[in-house]
Amino acid sequence: MKNSNIFHISQCESGVNYTINIYIDITNRRLRVDDYRGNVSSIMKRVVEIAKEYSFTKVIIKSKDGDWRKFLSYGYQLEGIIEGFFSGSDAYFMSYYFSDERRTSHYWKEEDDIINSVLELPNNEPIQLLPSIYKMRLATQDDASDLAKLYHHVFPSYPTPMNEKSYIEKVMDEGTIFYLVEWNSEIVSAASAEVNAHYQNAEMTDCATLKEHRKYGFMKLLITELEKYLIEQNIYCAYSLARARSFGMNAVFGKLGYQYNGRLTKNCDIFGEFEDMNIWVKKLV
């Protein structure tokens, strides 16, 4: 195992007949291939080598339209699709598992019941107005410390170190946008959009609200504001990975017109265990 003080490593690697952009996710014991070019067989061989080097139990490849069947023939499983991810072309989430334990979900039927209930909800309800005692705005670097405190309070464990000011400053520098809600100058709710300007997509993520402020529907307001900002930046594909056992977060995306497009088994560590994540996708224009 590599240095346990490192949470993740993003890097680009080139071989004789391939190039891969990989995310070495130490916290979640998985390897993610975010982009690639070249020979698919060589890519798969190299990906397995890297995953075994780190003793990972899962690999995720964001496959392009012409390649997902080849990944399937090598034992990968299609777990979801993000429509429009690659500048209008679809991305296919192909997953490979190195253990039965990582491959097996213990809550699949419960999660099916939740998603079926969510899909029956109306998606044209008016969004609740922000109460006058609250303020919503775009976050700045000066908010990094208070955002870290929010995430520390809401999540005992999280796939990324959002409880660290330096990490939030880093992702802001890399293009992630945060919107927040304040009450008495305290940040009580926030959400972010992790922007991929090259492929014109964004992941809606880092959704958190302090328990005592959850009755006002802040998340729908925050995500709606993020969507408006993204459209102005020529970002046309929005997607999110929501905890499959969270009725509330799945309902937020369902009511905002996102489409349910699959489920990733034991994808990341939240609340101290690997959780299944539902994929939600929306075309912004």
C-alpha positions in Angstrom: 0.0 0.0 0.0 1.2 3.5 -0.8 1.5 6.4 1.6 -1.7 6.4 3.7 -1.5 10.2 4.2 -2.4 10.8 0.5 -6.1 10.7 -0.3 -5.9 10.6 -4.0 -3.6 11.1 -7.0 -4.7 12.4 -10.4 -2.3 11.7 -13.2 -1.9 11.2 -17.0 0.0 8.2 -18.2 1.1 7.2 -21.7 2.2 3.9 -23.0 3.3 2.7 -26.5 -0.3 2.7 -27.8 -2.4 4.4 -25.2 -2.9 7.4 -22.9 -5.0 7.3 -19.8 -6.1 10.0 -17.3 -6.6 8.2 -14.0 -7.8 9.0 -10.5 -6.0 6.9 -7.9 -8.6 7.0 -5.1 -6.9 5.8 -1.9 -9.8 6.7 0.4 -12.3 4.6 -1.5 -9.9 1.8 -2.6 -10.7 2.2 -6.3 -9.1 3.3 -9.6 -11.1 5.6 -11.9 -10.3 6.2 -15.5 -11.8 9.6 -16.4 -10.5 9.7 -20.0 -8.4 7.6 -22.4 -7.2 7.2 -26.0 -5.7 4.3 -27.8 -5.8 0.5 -27.6 -8.5 -0.7 -25.3 -6.9 -4.0 -24.5 -3.6 -2.3 -23.5 -5.6 0.1 -21.4 -7.4 -2.6 -19.5 -4.1 -4.5 -18.9 -2.4 -1.4 -17.5 -5.5 -0.4 -15.4 -5.5 -3.8 -13.7 -1.8 -3.5 -12.9 -2.2 -0.2 -11.2 -5.3 -1.3 -9.2 -3.4 -4.4 -7.9 -0.4 -2.2 -7.0 -2.6 -0.3 -4.6 -4.6 -3.4 -3.5 -7.8 -1.7 -4.8 -11.0 -3.7 -5.0 -12.8 -1.7 -7.8 -12.1 -0.1 -11.2 -14.4 2.4 -12.9 -13.8 3.3 -16.6 -15.8 6.1 -18.2 -16.1 4.4 -21.5 -16.9 6.1 -24.8 -19.7 4.9 -27.0 -17.7 2.7 -29.3 -15.8 0.8 -26.5 -18.2 -0.2 -23.8 -19.0 -3.6 -25.4 -15.3 -4.5 -25.5 -15.0 -3.6 -21.8 -18.1 -5.8 -21.2 -16.3 -8.7 -23.0 -13.4 -8.4 -20.6 -15.6 -8.9 -17.5 -16.5 -5.3 -16.8 -20.1 -4.5 -15.9 -22.2 -1.6 -17.2 -23.5 0.2 -14.1 -24.8 3.4 -15.5 -24.8 6.0 -18.3 -24.2 9.8 -18.3 -25.8 11.2 -21.4 -23.9 14.0 -23.0 -20.8 13.6 -20.8 -18.2 13.9 -23.5 -19.3 17.2 -25.2 -22.6 15.7 -26.1 -21.6 12.0 -26.4 -22.5 9.5 -23.7 -20.2 8.1 -21.1 -20.7 4.5 -20.0 -19.7 3.6 -16.4 -17.9 0.3 -16.8 -16.9 -1.3 -13.4 -14.6 -4.2 -12.6 -14.4 -5.9 -9.2 -11.6 -7.7 -7.5 -13.6 -9.2 -4.7 -17.1 -10.7 -4.1 -17.5 -8.5 -1.0 -17.0 -5.2 -3.0 -19.3 -6.5 -5.8 -22.1 -7.4 -3.5 -24.7 -4.9 -2.3 -26.5 -5.6 1.0 -29.2 -3.1 0.4 -30.2 -3.5 -3.3 -33.9 -4.3 -2.8 -34.3 -1.4 -0.2 -32.6 0.9 -2.7 -34.9 -0.3 -5.5 -37.9 0.5 -3.3 -36.5 4.0 -2.7 -35.9 4.8 -6.3 -39.3 3.5 -7.4 -40.9 5.7 -4.8 -38.9 8.7 -6.0 -39.8 8.1 -9.6 -43.5 8.3 -8.7 -43.1 11.8 -7.3 -44.3 14.8 -9.4 -41.4 16.8 -10.9 -43.2 20.0 -11.6 -43.7 21.3 -8.1 -42.8 25.0 -7.5 -39.5 25.5 -5.6 -39.9 26.9 -2.1 -38.7 30.5 -1.7 -35.7 31.2 0.5 -36.9 32.5 3.9 -35.9 36.1 4.6 -33.7 35.2 7.5 -31.4 33.3 5.2 -29.0 34.4 2.5 -27.9 32.4 -0.6 -24.8 33.3 -2.6 -21.8 32.1 -4.6 -19.0 31.0 -2.3 -15.4 32.5 -2.4 -12.1 31.3 -1.2 -12.7 33.2 2.1 -15.5 30.7 2.8 -13.3 27.6 2.7 -12.8 27.3 6.4 -16.5 27.6 7.2 -17.4 25.2 4.4 -15.0 22.7 5.9 -16.7 23.0 9.3 -20.1 22.4 7.7 -18.9 19.2 6.0 -17.2 18.1 9.2 -20.5 18.4 11.1 -22.7 16.7 8.4 -20.4 13.8 7.4 -18.5 11.6 9.8 -16.7 10.3 6.8 -16.7 11.3 3.1 -15.2 10.2 -0.2 -13.0 13.4 -0.3 -11.5 15.4 2.6 -14.1 18.1 2.5 -13.5 18.8 6.2 -10.1 20.4 5.3 -9.9 24.1 4.4 -6.9 23.4 2.1 -8.7 20.8 0.1 -11.7 23.1 -0.5 -9.3 25.9 -1.6 -7.6 23.4 -3.9 -10.8 22.3 -5.7 -12.0 25.9 -6.0 -8.7 26.7 -7.7 -9.3 23.8 -10.1 -12.8 25.2 -11.1 -15.3 23.7 -8.6 -18.1 26.2 -7.9 -19.9 26.3 -4.5 -23.2 28.0 -3.6 -24.1 28.3 0.0 -26.9 29.4 2.4 -26.1 31.5 5.5 -28.0 32.1 8.7 -26.7 34.6 11.2 -23.4 34.7 9.2 -23.1 30.9 9.6 -23.0 28.5 6.6 -25.9 26.1 7.2 -26.1 24.5 3.7 -24.0 24.2 0.6 -23.6 22.4 -2.7 -21.0 22.4 -5.5 -20.5 21.8 -9.2 -17.3 20.1 -10.2 -16.8 21.5 -13.7 -15.1 19.8 -16.6 -14.8 22.6 -19.0 -13.1 20.5 -21.7 -16.1 18.2 -22.0 -18.7 20.7 -21.0 -20.1 18.7 -18.0 -20.4 19.2 -14.3 -20.9 16.9 -11.3 -23.4 18.3 -8.8 -21.9 17.2 -5.5 -21.0 18.0 -1.9 -24.6 18.5 -0.9 -24.9 19.2 2.9 -27.3 20.9 5.2 -27.2 21.1 9.0 -30.0 19.0 10.5 -31.8 21.8 12.2 -32.1 23.7 8.9 -33.3 20.9 6.6 -37.1 21.8 6.4 -36.7 24.6 3.9 -35.6 22.7 0.8 -32.3 24.5 0.4 -30.8 21.8 -1.8 -33.3 22.4 -4.6 -32.6 26.1 -4.4 -28.8 25.6 -4.4 -28.7 23.2 -7.3 -31.0 25.4 -9.4 -28.6 28.4 -8.9 -25.7 26.2 -9.8 -27.5 25.1 -13.0 -28.0 28.8 -14.0 -24.3 29.5 -13.4 -23.3 26.5 -15.4 -25.4 27.4 -18.4 -23.7 30.8 -18.4 -20.4 29.0 -18.6 -21.5 26.9 -21.5 -21.8 23.7 -19.5 -24.6 21.6 -20.9 -24.5 18.2 -19.0 -25.2 18.1 -15.3 -25.0 14.8 -13.3 -24.9 13.7 -9.7 -24.2 10.6 -7.7 -26.7 10.4 -4.8 -26.5 7.9 -1.9 -28.9 5.2 -3.0 -30.3 4.9 0.6 -31.1 8.6 0.9 -34.7 9.2 -0.2 -34.3 12.9 0.3 -31.3 13.5 -2.0 -32.7 11.2 -4.7 -36.1 13.1 -4.4 -34.3 16.4 -4.9 -32.8 15.4 -8.2 -36.0 13.6 -9.3 -38.1 16.7 -8.7 -35.6 18.9 -10.5 -36.0 16.9 -13.7 -32.9 14.7 -13.5 -33.1 11.2 -15.0 -32.2 8.1 -13.1 -29.5 6.3 -15.1 -28.1 3.5 -13.0 -26.5 2.6 -9.7 -22.8 2.1 -8.8 -22.2 -0.7 -6.3 -20.2 0.1 -3.1 -18.8 3.1 -4.9 -17.5 5.3 -2.1 -17.1 5.6 1.7 -19.7 7.7 3.3 -20.7 7.4 7.0 -18.0 4.8 7.5 -18.9 2.2 5.0 -19.0 1.7 1.2 -22.3 2.9 -0.2 -24.2 2.3 -3.5 -24.7 5.6 -5.5 -27.5 6.4 -7.9 -26.6 8.2 -11.1 -28.8 11.2 -12.0 -28.4 13.1 -15.3 -29.9 16.3 -16.8 -29.3 18.1 -20.1 -29.2 21.8 -19.1 -30.2 23.1 -22.6 
